[in-house]
Amino acid sequence: MCRNIRTLHNFAPPATPEEIAAAALQYVRKISGTTKPSAANAAAFERAVAAVTAASAQLLDELVTSAPPKDREVEAAKARARAAVRYGNA
């Protein structure tokens, strides 16, 4: 999976439409192999981003869990700590 795509489910506050669209864009970029499609492929690229955004939003709306929502700041701090260890910046 593209490392720029973040988990969006079960966070407080919930994922915004902008976050969902950004994840969809990253996904379409990854599977298409391009960050900026040619003019001939731009319409198909945009339709794909819109479809993945809609499917992702529907999925997030329908998912259920009994776990308490995760705090975004706490999870970000954990990720920074893991990166520091991984890349030797600890």
N, C-alpha and C positions, 0 to 999 in steps of 0.2 A: 504494500500500500504506500502511497505517496506520504512522505513524512509530514507534509504540510497540512494534511487532512486530519483534523482533530475530532475526538469523540464529542458528540453534541448531546447525547442522551443523558438524562438524570443529573442535570446541573441546576443550581440555584444562582442566579435567575436562569430561566430556560433559554435555549438558543434563540437568537434573533433571526428574522428572515434574511438579514444580510449575512450572518454567519452560515446559514444553510446554503445560500446562493454561492458564497465563496468556496465552500466545500465542494459543491456541485461543479463549479468552474474548474477547481483543481483536479477533480476526478476526470472530467472530460478532457482536460489538457493531458493528463497522464495516459489515458487509453488511446487518444488520438496521436500522441507523440509530438504535439506542437503546442506552443504557448500562444501563437497568433496564427490563425488559419489564413490561407490565401483567400483572395476575394471570391474565388469560385466555390470555396467551402465555408465561407463565413455564415451563410444562412443555416446550413446544416449544423454547424457548430453551435450557433445560438439556440436553435431548436433543441439540440441535445442538452445544453445547459438548462434550458427552461424545463424540459421533461425530467431531468435528474433532480432539479430543485423541487419540483412538485412532488415527485415520488419520495424524496427525502423528508419533506415537510409532513407528508401523510404518514410515513413510517414513524417519525418522532411523535406525532400526535397520537398514534395508536399503541405505541409501546407502553407496557405497564411494568412496574417493579415494586417490590416491597422494601427495597433499600432506601435509606434516606438520601436526599439529593446531596451531591458533592459540592463543596465550596470552590468556586473558580480560583480564588486567590491561593487557597491551600494547595490545590492541585498544580498550579503554576509554580509555586515554591518547590514542590516535590520534583517537578520536571527540571527546574533549574539546578537542584541539588544532584539529580542523576546526570545531567549534562556536565556539571563540574567534575564529577568523579570520572565520567567516561572520557572527557577530553583533557583531564589532568589539570584542571583549574581550581581544584579543591584546596 
